[in-house]
Amino acid sequence: MIRVYRLLVRLLLPGVAARHADDMAETAARLAADARAAGSVALARYWLSEWRALARLAWSERSPRTAGFMPSHLARDVRYSLRLLVRTPGVSGVALLTIALGIGANTAIFSIINGVLLRPLPLADPDRLLVVQHASMSDRTQLGSLSPGNFFDVQRASRLLQPMAGCSGATVTLTGRGDPERLQGIVSSGSVLEVTGVQPAIGRIFTGADQTAGSPRVAVISHRLWQRLFAGSKDALGQALTLGGVPVTVIGVMPAAFAFPDPTVDFWAPELLTPPQRASRTEYYLTILGRLAPGATAGAARAELDTIMAGLRSAFPQANGGVVLEATPLSEALVSDVTQLLWVLMASVGCVLLIACANLANLLLAKAAGRGREIAIRQAIGADRGRVIRQLLVESLVLGLAGGAAGIAIGSVFLDALVAWLPAGIPRIAEASIDLRVLLFTVVVSVATGLVFGITPAVQLARKAPASALREDPRTATGRGPLRAVLVAAELALALVLLAGAGLLIRSFALMQRVDPGFSTDRLLTFQVRMEGPSYAQAPARIAFVNAVVERLKTLPGVIDAAAGSNAPIAGRGTGAWLNILARPWPAGTTPPGVPYRVITPGYFKAMQIPLLRGRLLTESDGLTGTPSVVISESVARRFWGPDAGDPIGAEIYMGAPDNKLFERATIVGIVKDVKLAGLGSPLTDAVYGLNTLMPWWRSFTFAVRTSGDPAALAPAARQIVRTADPRLAITALQAMTDIVNTSLAPARASMRLLTLFAAVAVLMAAVGVFGVMSYTVNLRAREMGIRMALGARPSEVRRMVVVDGMRHALIGVALGVGGAVWVTRAMASLLYEVKPGDPATLAAAAGLLIVTAAIACYLPARRATRVDPLIVLRTE
């Protein structure tokens, strides 16, 4: 504080400082010590009053020199700075390009953060919207959906979250308007549109009256669908759309900017539940959106939810055991999966900019060597030290702002590239743009950049005595001492942190790619079909359609096998239900564990090439007589039938709640290899497989066709088979399994590539920094080198001396970087797979790479040092 005080006195009161600066600083230090003894509050009050008094004194004592802050003087300094930039185009160009690239990268990443994380949701009072989900009572994690029974109880009991709606996603087929197509929708119990507080562009939103039994089916459509189907005509209101084979009347159109919860949603409709469905507590599919009532706070709402959930646990212990309700702001819930990734990227480009600042500071230090006499002359004719520092800072600020202006243009280009490069599933990424907040951020970063790389050369240059500066050789006037080495060590430390982070992501990605998915992904075509409409109201019709399509697919030329399942592997968890073992019922009052299940056709395991580990596979005859059969994954066998729990083969199970069973009972006849259900990086492999004759209500199937050739070549024939079977059904997600795998790897791939790019830039900048400092040092010591070699020193000894001198500072930077990487990479834990933050092998590899890079950067100037001719040096002396 005293140093800052002394600096401010010299800046603001140069006339007074020349005579009384030391006395003022000594007095301030004594008074500060007294205030510190009285406590932190007294110390804070003292410094507050001291800064205020100093400002008043500066204003009252302002002189022509201190009036340099006046606009006219500032304009003169700016003009002088611009002339200097033009006078040295080479140095200025390198500096401007460095700043522009660094600020451009920061601008692009911040634009995405602004659009995804910071910009308010386009809803009414978005800060008052909360998402309510089930969470584990132990640590309030593993968030999940609510059952309808719990939702309606919470809705009735809550006084602080009103209105409230429970919603879930729905994918239905639109027919009667050209080719069938799948639409994404949101169906809700309660009006989710009312909760968002957004009024429709035309028409009305649905209300509670539209959710009573027997009410006509209605829907509100998106602005995008309105334009596409009705060309923006108001006549769309009242027209019927056939969704899932059911006519639904359009009652409203939402505004163009409304995209809840994401832009892919085409319609919002009320969910019509039967009384048994409304009372169900074993089907978990509702995500609750609630608005804080006037005067209510999020904390009070959470306390109220805890009270309500305690009552539900007591009333329905089996359905709610170990569960609490967790309320999260909607703005956080929508982007929770990408928040950490974006902040890691922001920190990475920030590190790159800091390294660039360190390089620029070194560059300006070298440039300052030629300005020592100029500054000394300015001081000799009356310019005080504060005036000199101010002029030099204005120069660096002009450079920083000019680089920032160019950085905005570069950032716009970077932004487009980043949006195209990042995974498409990032919420609200379409809203990323360069708006006023981003411009303000860029201006602040530009000013901060100018100060960061300009303050050190300015202070060092201004502190030199004029007489000494006039006598010194310009080649050795500034830049000596440890300051430049400290900057280089800081660059290497930051570069190592980035390099270690990139190394961890690269290792994670490599391990993820080597994960065995549990089945063969080669030459496998998949597509989805959902059977909707009255034609498929009965189970035999659904089973017949699926089996017929599978058999026709098998007849295509080049097809090895075909089958169908309720969900494709890798694509997602799918649906789950309680797993109950008849011989070992769960204790009363406990909630049985949920397990994903797959509804499949016979031959599914053969078509997917999922190995059988024990027992046998399912056949068409299973379930036709006697007890039906199911197959489980090895992780289910290991989880529920450990070493002391008997043999799962032959055990009888049922899935679901006692009053809501998927099937009455089934015998486990086989155990198959684990299959990755929700991506290669997901640990989820639990699965119970049952035939579509055992669970015949399933309407949506993913067909898998194994071929001997290119799977994409089968797409037209597969589409034609489905159209022939039923032209009213739409085919979606027609793609090769390898594309599904690549899509699941897209987030990890994007984060790895971006961080690797930033790390490569950081290492390159650090190498340039080391090379520049060592080259400058060699130039300064050319005379010394010449004398050493004239006295008999061998070139190898001179090279070793230069390299050792440079590597001493480099090793300090690497050591600091290793410590920083151990601490910083903890923030990346959720982005890693099978690799721990601070992994020793990764840190060692990053440190080794950086040491080799620094050694090369030191060796090149060292080799040049041995080319100094001793005779020329001695002749010069």
MARKOL-728555 format. One record per residue (C-alpha): y, z negated, x negated; residue in three letters. Coordinates in steps of 0.25 Angstrom, whole numbers, padded with zeros to 4 digits, always signed. Each point is the difference from the previous one (the first is absolute). Layout:
YZXALA/...
***
This chain:
+0000+0000+0000MET/+0010-0003-0011ILE/-0003+0013-0007ARG/+0003+0007+0014VAL/+0012-0009+0001TYR/+0005+0004-0014ARG/-0002+0015+0003LEU/+0007-0001+0013LEU/+0012-0007-0007VAL/+0001+0011-0010ARG/-0002+0011+0010LEU/+0010-0005+0011LEU/+0010-0008-0009LEU/+0000+0008-0014PRO/+0014-0006-0003GLY/-0004-0014+0003VAL/-0013+0002-0006ALA/+0006+0004-0014ALA/+0006-0014-0001ARG/-0008-0010+0009HIS/-0014+0006+0003ALA/-0008-0009-0009ASP/+0008-0012+0006ASP/-0002+0004+0014MET/-0015+0002-0003ALA/-0002-0013-0006GLU/+0007-0007+0012THR/-0008+0008+0010ALA/-0013-0004-0008ALA/+0004-0015+0000ARG/+0004+0000+0015LEU/-0013+0007+0003ALA/-0008-0010-0007ALA/+0006-0011+0008ASP/-0002+0008+0013ALA/-0015+0002-0004ARG/-0002-0015-0002ALA/+0005-0002+0014ALA/-0011+0010+0006GLY/-0002+0015+0003SER/+0009-0001+0012VAL/+0012-0005-0008ALA/-0003+0010-0011LEU/+0000+0012+0010ALA/+0013-0005+0006ARG/+0006-0001-0014TYR/-0003+0014-0004TRP/+0005+0005+0014LEU/+0013-0007-0002SER/+0001+0005-0015GLU/-0003+0015+0004TRP/+0011-0001+0011ARG/+0010-0006-0009ALA/-0003+0010-0011LEU/+0002+0011+0011ALA/+0013-0005+0004ARG/+0005-0002-0014LEU/-0004+0014-0004ALA/+0008+0005+0012TRP/+0012-0008-0003SER/+0000+0003-0015GLU/-0004+0015+0001ARG/+0006+0008-0010SER/+0001+0015-0003PRO/-0014-0002-0007ARG/-0007-0007+0011THR/+0006+0010+0009ALA/-0010+0009-0005GLY/-0008-0003+0013PHE/+0011+0007+0007MET/-0004+0013+0006PRO/+0010+0008-0008SER/-0006-0006-0013HIS/-0014+0002+0005LEU/+0002+0014+0003ALA/+0005+0002-0014ARG/-0012-0006-0006ASP/-0009+0008+0009VAL/+0007+0013-0005ARG/-0001-0004-0014TYR/-0015-0003+0002SER/-0002+0014+0006LEU/+0007+0006-0012ARG/-0010-0007-0009LEU/-0012+0004+0008LEU/+0005+0015-0001VAL/+0003-0002-0015ARG/-0015-0004-0003THR/-0008+0009+0009PRO/-0013-0002-0007GLY/+0000-0015+0001VAL/+0006+0000+0014SER/-0010+0010+0005GLY/-0012-0008-0005VAL/+0006-0012+0006ALA/+0003+0006+0013LEU/-0013+0006+0002LEU/-0007-0013-0003THR/+0008-0008+0010ILE/-0001+0011+0010ALA/-0015+0001-0001LEU/-0002-0016+0000GLY/+0010-0001+0012ILE/-0006+0011+0007GLY/-0014-0006+0000ALA/+0006-0013+0005ASN/+0007+0007+0011THR/-0012+0007+0005ALA/-0009-0012+0000ILE/+0011-0009+0007PHE/+0002+0011+0010SER/-0015-0001+0004ILE/+0001-0016+0000ILE/+0013+0001+0008ASN/-0007+0010+0010GLY/-0013-0008+0001VAL/+0004-0014-0002LEU/+0014-0003+0001LEU/+0006+0009+0011ARG/-0001-0007+0014PRO/-0010+0006+0010LEU/+0006+0009+0010PRO/-0003-0010+0011LEU/+0009-0010+0008ALA/+0002-0013-0009ASP/-0012+0004-0009PRO/+0002-0014-0007ASP/-0005-0007+0013ARG/-0013+0008+0001LEU/-0012-0007-0004LEU/-0015+0004-0002VAL/-0010-0010+0004VAL/-0014+0001-0005GLN/-0012-0009-0003HIS/-0001-0006-0013ALA/-0010-0009-0008SER/+0003-0015+0002MET/-0002-0003-0014SER/+0010+0009-0007ASP/+0006+0008+0012ARG/-0005+0013-0006THR/-0010+0010+0004GLN/+0009+0004+0012LEU/-0007+0006+0012GLY/+0002+0005+0014SER/+0000-0009+0013LEU/-0010+0001+0012SER/+0006+0003+0013PRO/-0003-0014+0005GLY/+0007-0006-0011ASN/+0012+0009+0002PHE/+0002-0002+0014PHE/-0001-0015-0002ASP/+0010+0000-0011VAL/+0010+0009+0008GLN/-0001-0010+0012ARG/+0002-0012-0009ALA/+0011+0005-0009SER/+0015-0003+0003ARG/+0006+0004-0013LEU/-0007+0014-0001LEU/+0005+0007+0012GLN/-0003+0011+0003PRO/-0013+0003-0007MET/-0010+0011+0000ALA/-0014+0002-0005GLY/-0002+0014-0005CYS/-0011+0009-0007SER/-0001+0014-0005GLY/-0007+0011+0008ALA/-0004+0014-0004THR/-0002+0009+0012VAL/-0002+0015+0003THR/+0011+0008+0006LEU/-0006+0011+0009THR/+0005+0010+0009GLY/+0011+0005-0009ARG/-0006+0010-0010GLY/-0011-0005-0009ASP/-0004-0014+0001PRO/+0007-0009-0010GLU/+0000-0015-0003ARG/+0012-0008+0002LEU/+0003-0014-0006GLN/+0005-0010+0010GLY/+0003-0015+0002ILE/-0006-0007+0012VAL/+0005-0014+0004SER/-0002-0011+0008SER/+0014-0004+0004GLY/+0011+0010-0003SER/+0001+0002-0015VAL/+0012+0009+0002LEU/+0007-0011+0008GLU/-0002-0009-0012VAL/+0006+0010-0010THR/+0012+0000+0008GLY/+0002+0015-0001VAL/+0004+0008+0012GLN/-0006+0014+0003PRO/+0008+0012-0002ALA/-0004+0005+0014ILE/-0008-0007+0011GLY/-0005-0014-0001ARG/-0010-0009-0007ILE/-0012-0006+0006PHE/+0001-0014+0006THR/-0010-0010+0005GLY/-0001+0007+0013ALA/-0006+0012-0007ASP/-0012-0009-0005GLN/-0005-0005+0013THR/-0014+0004+0005ALA/+0001+0014+0007GLY/+0013+0004-0006SER/+0002+0014-0003PRO/-0002+0003-0015ARG/+0013+0002-0007VAL/+0005+0002-0014ALA/+0013+0001-0008VAL/+0000+0011-0011ILE/+0007+0002-0013SER/+0012+0009-0002HIS/-0009+0008-0010ARG/-0011+0003+0011LEU/+0011+0002+0010TRP/+0006+0011-0008GLN/-0014+0006-0003ARG/-0006+0000+0014LEU/+0013+0001+0009PHE/+0010+0007-0010ALA/+0009-0012+0003GLY/+0001+0002+0015SER/+0003-0011+0010LYS/-0010+0006+0009ASP/-0011-0007-0009ALA/+0003-0013+0009LEU/-0011+0000+0011GLY/-0009+0010-0007GLN/-0014-0003-0002ALA/-0007+0000-0014LEU/-0016-0001+0000THR/-0003-0010-0011LEU/-0014-0003-0002GLY/-0004+0007+0013GLY/+0010-0008+0008VAL/+0013+0005+0006PRO/+0011-0009-0005VAL/+0015+0002+0005THR/+0011+0001-0009VAL/+0011-0010+0004ILE/+0009-0001-0012GLY/+0003+0006-0014VAL/+0004-0009-0012MET/+0012+0003-0009PRO/-0002+0009-0012ALA/+0002-0012-0010ALA/-0010-0008+0007PHE/-0013-0001-0008ALA/-0008-0012+0004PHE/-0008-0004-0008PRO/+0000+0013-0007ASP/+0004+0014+0002PRO/-0014+0005+0003THR/+0000-0007+0014VAL/+0001+0011+0011ASP/+0000-0009+0012PHE/+0000-0015+0005TRP/-0007-0004+0013ALA/-0004-0012+0007PRO/-0014-0005-0001GLU/-0007-0003+0013LEU/-0011-0011-0002LEU/-0010-0004+0010THR/-0001-0016+0002PRO/-0012-0001-0009PRO/+0007+0008-0011GLN/+0013-0009+0002ARG/-0009-0013-0002ALA/-0008+0005-0012SER/+0002-0009-0012ARG/-0010+0008-0009THR/+0006+0013-0001GLU/+0011+0000-0011TYR/+0009+0012+0001TYR/+0014-0004+0005LEU/+0012-0002-0010THR/+0011-0008+0006ILE/+0014+0003+0000LEU/+0010-0010+0005GLY/+0015-0002+0000ARG/+0007-0013-0003LEU/+0006-0005+0013ALA/+0016-0003-0001PRO/+0002-0012-0009GLY/-0014-0001-0005ALA/-0004+0001-0015THR/-0012+0005-0007ALA/-0003-0014-0005GLY/+0000-0005+0014ALA/-0008+0011+0005ALA/-0011-0002-0010ARG/+0000-0015+0003ALA/-0002+0004+0015GLU/-0011+0010-0004LEU/-0007-0011-0008ASP/+0000-0009+0013THR/-0005+0011+0009ILE/-0011+0004-0010MET/-0005-0015-0001ALA/-0002+0000+0015GLY/-0008+0013-0001LEU/-0009-0005-0011ARG/-0003-0012+0009SER/-0002+0008+0013ALA/-0008+0011-0007PHE/-0006-0005-0013PRO/-0010+0011-0003GLN/+0010+0011+0001ALA/+0012-0007-0007ASN/-0007-0009-0010GLY/+0008+0000-0014GLY/+0010+0009+0006VAL/+0016-0002+0001VAL/+0011+0009+0004LEU/+0009+0006-0011GLU/+0013+0006+0004ALA/+0006+0010-0010THR/+0013+0007+0001PRO/-0002+0015+0005LEU/+0007+0006-0012SER/-0009-0008-0009GLU/-0013+0003+0007ALA/+0002+0015+0001LEU/+0002+0001-0016VAL/-0008-0011-0005SER/-0011+0009-0007ASP/+0011+0007-0008VAL/+0010-0010-0003THR/-0006-0005-0013GLN/-0002+0014-0005LEU/+0014+0004+0003LEU/+0006-0012-0007TRP/-0009+0002-0012VAL/+0005+0015-0001LEU/+0015-0005+0001MET/-0003-0011-0011ALA/-0006+0011-0009SER/+0012+0010+0001VAL/+0009-0012-0002GLY/-0007-0002-0013CYS/+0001+0014-0004VAL/+0015-0001+0002LEU/+0001-0012-0008LEU/-0007+0007-0011ILE/+0010+0011+0001ALA/+0012-0010+0000CYS/-0006-0006-0013ALA/-0001+0014-0006ASN/+0014+0003+0004LEU/+0005-0013-0006ALA/-0006+0004-0013ASN/+0006+0014+0001LEU/+0014-0006+0002LEU/-0002-0010-0011LEU/-0002+0012-0009ALA/+0011+0007+0006LYS/+0009-0012-0002ALA/-0002+0001-0015ALA/+0010+0012+0000GLY/+0010-0007+0008ARG/+0002-0013-0008GLY/+0013+0005-0006ARG/+0005+0005+0013GLU/-0002-0013+0006ILE/+0006-0007-0012ALA/+0012+0008+0001ILE/+0002-0003+0015ARG/-0001-0015-0003GLN/+0009+0001-0012ALA/+0011+0006+0009ILE/-0001-0010+0011GLY/-0012+0001+0008ALA/-0007-0013+0002ASP/-0015-0002+0000ARG/-0001-0001+0015GLY/+0008+0013+0001ARG/-0010+0007-0009VAL/-0012-0005+0007ILE/+0006+0004+0013ARG/+0002+0014-0005GLN/-0014+0001-0005LEU/-0006-0005+0013LEU/+0008+0010+0008VAL/-0006+0011-0009GLU/-0014-0005+0002SER/+0003-0002+0015LEU/+0005+0015+0001VAL/-0013+0004-0007LEU/-0008-0008+0010GLY/+0007+0005+0012LEU/-0001+0014-0004ALA/-0015-0002-0003GLY/-0001-0006+0014GLY/+0007+0012+0007ALA/-0010+0009-0007ALA/-0011-0010+0003GLY/+0003+0001+0015ILE/-0003+0015+0000ALA/-0012-0002-0009ILE/-0005-0011+0009GLY/+0001+0009+0012SER/-0010+0010-0007VAL/-0009-0012-0004PHE/+0000-0005+0014LEU/-0005+0013+0006ASP/-0011+0000-0011ALA/-0004-0015+0002LEU/-0001+0002+0015VAL/-0009+0012-0002ALA/-0008-0008-0011TRP/-0002-0013+0007LEU/-0011-0002+0011PRO/+0004+0005+0013ALA/-0004-0013+0007GLY/+0011-0008-0005ILE/+0008-0004+0013PRO/+0014+0004+0002ARG/+0000+0009-0013ILE/+0006+0011+0008ALA/+0013-0009+0001GLU/+0002+0000-0015ALA/+0013+0006-0003SER/+0013-0002-0009ILE/+0009-0007+0010ASP/+0012-0009-0002LEU/-0009-0012-0004ARG/-0007+0009-0011VAL/+0014+0005-0005LEU/+0005-0014-0001LEU/-0013-0004-0008PHE/+0002+0011-0009THR/+0015-0003-0003VAL/-0004-0015-0003VAL/-0011+0005-0009VAL/+0009+0009-0007SER/+0010-0010-0002VAL/-0010-0010-0005ALA/-0006+0010-0009THR/+0013+0003-0006GLY/+0002-0015-0003LEU/-0014-0002-0005VAL/+0000+0011-0011PHE/+0015-0002-0002GLY/+0003-0014-0002ILE/-0008-0002-0013THR/+0007+0011-0008PRO/+0014-0004+0006ALA/-0001-0014-0004VAL/-0006+0003-0014GLN/+0011+0010-0003LEU/+0011-0008+0005ALA/-0004-0013-0007ARG/+0002+0006-0014LYS/+0013-0003-0007ALA/+0009+0012-0001PRO/+0002-0002-0015ALA/-0014+0000-0003SER/-0003+0012+0009ALA/+0010+0008-0007LEU/-0006-0003-0014ARG/-0014+0003+0004GLU/-0008+0013-0001ASP/-0002+0006+0013PRO/-0014+0002-0002ARG/-0003-0015-0002THR/+0011-0005+0009ALA/-0008-0004+0012THR/-0014-0001+0005GLY/-0006-0009-0011ARG/-0006-0013+0003GLY/-0011-0003+0010PRO/+0006+0005+0013LEU/-0006+0014+0000ARG/-0013-0006-0004ALA/+0001-0009+0012VAL/+0002+0011+0009LEU/-0011+0008-0005VAL/-0010-0012+0001ALA/+0005-0002+0015ALA/-0003+0015+0002GLU/-0014-0001-0005LEU/-0002-0013+0008ALA/+0004+0007+0013LEU/-0008+0012-0004ALA/-0012-0008-0002LEU/+0001-0007+0014VAL/+0000+0014+0006LEU/-0011+0005-0008LEU/-0009-0011+0003ALA/+0003+0001+0015GLY/-0003+0015-0001ALA/-0013-0003-0008GLY/-0004-0010+0011LEU/+0002+0010+0011LEU/-0007+0011-0008ILE/-0012-0009-0003ARG/+0000-0004+0015SER/+0000+0015+0004PHE/-0011+0004-0010ALA/-0009-0011+0005LEU/+0003+0003+0015MET/-0004+0015-0003GLN/-0013-0005-0006ARG/-0004-0008+0013VAL/-0012+0004+0006ASP/+0003+0002+0015PRO/-0014-0002+0004GLY/-0002+0015+0005PHE/+0002+0014-0006SER/+0013+0006+0003THR/-0003+0014-0006ASP/+0000+0012+0010ARG/+0002-0009+0012LEU/+0009+0005+0012LEU/+0005-0010+0010THR/+0008+0001+0013PHE/+0002-0008+0012GLN/-0002+0002+0015VAL/+0004-0009+0011ARG/-0007+0002+0013MET/+0009-0003+0012GLU/+0001+0003+0014GLY/-0008-0002+0012PRO/-0011+0009-0006SER/-0003-0010-0010TYR/+0001-0012+0009ALA/-0015-0003-0001GLN/-0008-0003-0012ALA/-0011+0011+0001PRO/+0011+0011+0000ALA/+0007-0006-0013ARG/-0014-0001-0007ILE/-0004+0014+0004ALA/+0013+0006-0005PHE/-0001-0007-0014VAL/-0014+0003-0002ASN/+0002+0015+0004ALA/+0012+0002-0009VAL/-0008-0006-0012VAL/-0012+0009+0003GLU/+0009+0012+0000ARG/+0006-0004-0013LEU/-0013-0001-0006LYS/-0003+0015+0003THR/+0013+0005-0007LEU/-0004+0008-0013PRO/+0001-0008-0012GLY/-0001-0014+0007VAL/-0009-0010-0006ILE/+0001-0010+0010ASP/+0010-0006+0011ALA/+0002-0013+0008ALA/+0011-0008+0007ALA/+0005-0014-0001GLY/+0011-0008+0007SER/+0008-0001-0013ASN/+0000+0008-0013ALA/-0002-0009-0013PRO/+0012-0002-0009ILE/+0009+0003+0012ALA/+0002-0014+0005GLY/-0007-0013+0005ARG/-0003+0005+0014GLY/-0004-0010+0011THR/-0007-0013-0002GLY/-0006-0011+0009ALA/-0007-0013-0002TRP/-0013+0000-0006LEU/-0010-0010+0006ASN/-0014-0002-0005ILE/-0009-0004+0011LEU/-0009-0010-0008ALA/+0012-0007-0006ARG/+0011-0001+0011PRO/+0014-0004-0006TRP/+0004-0015+0003PRO/+0007-0002+0013ALA/+0015+0001-0001GLY/+0000+0009-0013THR/+0005+0014+0000THR/-0012+0010-0005PRO/+0004+0009-0012PRO/+0005+0014+0004GLY/-0008+0012-0006VAL/+0004+0015+0001PRO/-0010+0008+0007TYR/-0003+0015+0000ARG/-0005+0008+0012VAL/-0008+0011-0006ILE/-0010+0012+0003THR/-0014+0000-0005PRO/+0000+0007-0014GLY/+0014-0006-0004TYR/-0005-0007-0012PHE/-0007+0013-0005LYS/+0012+0009+0003ALA/+0009-0010-0007MET/-0010-0003-0011GLN/+0001-0015+0001ILE/-0012-0006-0007PRO/-0010-0008+0007LEU/-0003-0013-0007LEU/-0011-0007+0008ARG/-0007+0003+0014GLY/+0002+0013+0007ARG/+0012+0008+0006LEU/+0003+0002+0014LEU/-0007+0011+0008THR/+0002+0007+0013GLU/-0012-0008+0006SER/+0007-0013-0003ASP/+0004-0007+0013GLY/-0007+0009+0009LEU/-0011-0011+0002THR/+0000-0015-0004GLY/+0011-0007-0007THR/+0011+0010-0006PRO/+0002+0000-0015SER/+0011-0001-0010VAL/+0003+0002-0015VAL/+0009-0009-0008ILE/+0007+0002-0013SER/-0005-0008-0012GLU/+0013-0009+0000SER/-0003-0004+0014VAL/-0014-0004-0004ALA/+0005-0007-0012ARG/+0011-0007+0008ARG/-0009-0005+0012PHE/-0014-0001-0006TRP/+0002-0006-0014GLY/-0012-0005-0009PRO/-0003-0011+0010ASP/+0002+0007+0013ALA/-0012+0008+0001GLY/-0002+0015+0001ASP/+0010+0008+0009PRO/-0010+0011+0002ILE/-0006-0003+0014GLY/+0011-0010+0004ALA/+0007+0002+0013GLU/+0015+0000+0002ILE/+0010+0003+0010TYR/+0015+0004-0002MET/+0012-0005+0008GLY/+0002-0013+0008ALA/-0011-0006+0009PRO/+0008+0005+0012ASP/+0004+0014-0006ASN/-0012+0005-0008LYS/+0000+0014-0006LEU/-0015-0001+0002PHE/-0010-0010+0005GLU/-0008-0001-0012ARG/-0005+0009-0012ALA/-0010-0001-0011THR/+0004+0003-0014ILE/-0009+0010-0006VAL/+0007+0004-0013GLY/+0010-0003-0010ILE/+0009+0011-0006VAL/+0009+0001-0012LYS/+0014-0006+0001ASP/+0010+0011+0004VAL/+0015-0002-0003LYS/+0006+0000+0014LEU/+0015-0001-0002ALA/+0003+0007-0013GLY/-0006+0000-0014LEU/+0008-0012-0004GLY/-0004-0008+0013SER/-0011-0011-0002PRO/-0004+0003+0015LEU/-0014+0004+0001THR/-0006-0008+0011ASP/-0006+0009+0011ALA/-0010+0000+0011VAL/-0005+0014+0004TYR/-0005+0002+0014GLY/-0004+0013+0007LEU/+0010+0006+0011ASN/-0011-0003+0010THR/+0001-0014-0003LEU/+0015-0001+0001MET/+0003+0012+0009PRO/+0014-0003+0004TRP/+0006+0006-0013TRP/+0008+0012+0003ARG/+0006+0004-0014SER/-0009+0005-0011PHE/+0002+0005-0014THR/-0010+0012-0002PHE/-0005+0002-0015ALA/-0006+0013-0004VAL/-0007+0001-0014ARG/+0001+0014-0006THR/-0005+0007-0012SER/+0013+0007-0002GLY/+0015-0002+0002ASP/+0002-0010+0012PRO/+0013+0006+0004ALA/-0007+0014+0003ALA/-0007-0007+0011LEU/+0012-0004+0007ALA/+0002+0012+0009PRO/-0015+0000+0004ALA/+0001-0015+0003ALA/+0012+0001+0009ARG/-0006+0011+0007GLN/-0013-0008+0003ILE/+0009-0011+0006VAL/+0008+0010+0009ARG/-0013+0006+0005THR/-0005-0013+0004ALA/+0013-0004+0007ASP/+0013+0007-0002PRO/+0008-0012+0005ARG/-0003-0009-0012LEU/+0008+0001-0012ALA/-0004-0001-0014ILE/+0007-0009-0010THR/+0000-0004-0014ALA/-0008+0012-0004LEU/-0001-0002-0015GLN/-0010-0001-0012ALA/-0005-0014-0003MET/+0006+0002-0014THR/+0014+0001+0007ASP/-0002-0013+0007ILE/-0004-0007-0013VAL/+0013+0006-0007ASN/+0008-0005+0012THR/-0005-0014-0002SER/+0003+0001-0015LEU/+0014+0006+0002ALA/+0008-0014+0000PRO/-0007-0004-0013ALA/+0002+0014-0006ARG/+0015+0000+0004ALA/+0003-0014-0006SER/-0008+0003-0012MET/+0007+0014-0003ARG/+0014-0006+0002LEU/-0001-0012-0008LEU/-0007+0008-0011THR/+0012+0010+0000LEU/+0010-0012-0001PHE/-0008-0006-0011ALA/-0001+0013-0008ALA/+0015+0002+0002VAL/+0002-0015-0005ALA/-0009+0002-0012VAL/+0007+0013-0004LEU/+0014-0007+0001MET/-0005-0012-0008ALA/-0005+0010-0011ALA/+0013+0007+0000VAL/+0007-0014-0001GLY/-0009-0004-0012VAL/+0002+0014-0006PHE/+0015-0001+0001GLY/+0002-0014-0005VAL/-0009+0003-0012MET/+0007+0013-0003SER/+0013-0007+0001TYR/-0005-0011-0009THR/-0005+0010-0010VAL/+0013+0007-0001ASN/+0007-0013-0002LEU/-0010-0004-0011ARG/+0000+0014-0007ALA/+0008-0005-0012ARG/-0010-0012-0001GLU/-0012+0009+0001MET/+0006+0009-0011GLY/+0002-0011-0009ILE/-0014-0006+0002ARG/-0006+0014-0003MET/+0009+0002-0012ALA/-0005-0014-0005LEU/-0015+0004+0001GLY/-0004-0002+0015ALA/-0011+0009+0005ARG/+0002+0008+0013PRO/-0011-0007+0006SER/+0006-0014-0003GLU/+0013+0005+0007VAL/-0007+0005+0012ARG/-0008-0013+0001ARG/+0013-0008-0001MET/+0007+0008+0011VAL/-0013+0000+0009VAL/-0002-0015-0002VAL/+0015-0003+0004ASP/-0001+0009+0012GLY/-0014-0005+0005MET/+0005-0015-0002ARG/+0009+0002+0012HIS/-0010+0009+0008ALA/-0011-0011-0001LEU/+0010-0010+0005ILE/+0003+0009+0012GLY/-0015+0002+0002VAL/-0003-0014+0000ALA/+0011-0003+0010LEU/-0005+0011+0009GLY/-0014-0005+0000VAL/+0005-0014+0005GLY/+0009+0007+0010GLY/-0012+0009+0005ALA/-0009-0012+0002VAL/+0010-0006+0009TRP/+0006+0013+0007VAL/-0013+0007+0003THR/-0004-0012+0009ARG/+0009+0007+0011ALA/-0009+0012+0000MET/-0013-0008+0003ALA/-0001+0007+0014SER/+0001+0014-0006LEU/-0012-0002-0010LEU/-0014+0002+0002TYR/-0011-0008-0008GLU/+0011-0002-0011VAL/+0007-0013-0001LYS/+0015-0001-0004PRO/+0002-0003-0015GLY/-0014+0007-0003ASP/-0001-0002-0015PRO/-0006+0014-0003ALA/+0011+0007+0008THR/+0011-0009-0007LEU/-0007+0003-0014ALA/+0000+0015+0003ALA/+0015+0000+0004ALA/+0004-0008-0012ALA/-0008+0009-0009GLY/+0006+0012+0006LEU/+0014-0005-0001LEU/-0002-0005-0015ILE/-0006+0014-0004VAL/+0012+0006+0007THR/+0010-0009-0007ALA/-0007+0002-0014ALA/+0002+0015+0002ILE/+0014-0002+0004ALA/+0002-0009-0013CYS/-0007+0010-0009TYR/+0008+0012+0002LEU/+0013-0006-0005PRO/-0008-0007-0011ALA/-0005+0013-0005ARG/+0014+0006+0001ARG/+0005-0012-0009ALA/-0009+0004-0011THR/+0007+0013-0001ARG/+0013-0006-0005VAL/+0004+0005-0013ASP/+0003-0011-0010PRO/+0008+0008-0009LEU/+0009+0004+0012ILE/+0001-0015+0004VAL/+0004-0004-0014LEU/+0010+0011-0002ARG/+0007-0004+0013THR/+0000-0014-0005GLU/
***
